[in-house]
Amino acid sequence: MRSDCLDLWVFDFCYRPLGTALLREGSARGCRVMHGGGVLVNQSARAFRLVAGPSPHTARMYGDFADLTAGPQAHT
């Protein structure tokens, strides 16, 4: 692993696909990377709250999102 970016975060707002070229390059250079999945979960929670009224359990939503995007190897 290279260490060009020791204190640098690379964030890609895109949430489909989660693994973008920008994030792969940042990771290859040693940067911390974050995909846009959290943005998707938070937007969904906010929309649910606006439409339905109650606040959703966002921790569970994050867990479900992680499960759904883990890939088939995580579900065997």
N, C-alpha and C positions, 0 to 999 in steps of 0.2 A: 504494500500500500504506500502510495506517495503521501507526502505531508505538506502539500502546497497550501492547504486550506485548514490548518489545525483549528482556528477559531472562527471559521466561516460556516454559516448555514446556507444550504441551497434549498429553496422551497419552490415547488411547482404547483400552481393553483389547479392545474388539470387533474381531474379525478377519473378519467378514462382515456387512455390506460393509466394505471397508477405508476408503473415503472417507465418513465420517459427517458429519452436520450440525455436530457439535462441532468436528471437525477443520477443516471448511471455514470455520467462523466464526473459529476461532483463527488460521488462515492469513490470512484477510481482515483481521484486526487486527494482523498482523505477528508473530504468535507462531511459534515453532518448533513443528512438529507431528510426532507419531509415531503410526503406526497399530499395531494389535495383531499384525501379521504376524510380528514377531520372537518374540512369545509363542507363536504357533502352531508355528513352526519349533522352538523350544526344547522345547516340550511333546512334539512328535513325536520329536525326538532322544532325549529322556529315556525315552519309552515304548519306543522301539526298543531302547535300551540295556538296559532292565529285562526286556524279553521275549526278545530275541535274544542278548544278551550283549556283543557288540562295540560299541565307540563309533562312531557314524556320523560321516561327514565333514560337519560342520555348515556349513562354508563352501560346500560344494557344494549343500547343502540350501537355504541362503539364496539362492544363485544360481538354483536351480530354481524356488523360490518367486517370485522376482522375475520370471523369465521367464513363469511361469504366470499371474501377475497383471498383467502389463504391458498386456494388451489385444491385440486382433487387429492393430492397426496396427504393433506391434512384431514381428510374425511374417510380414511381407510381404516 
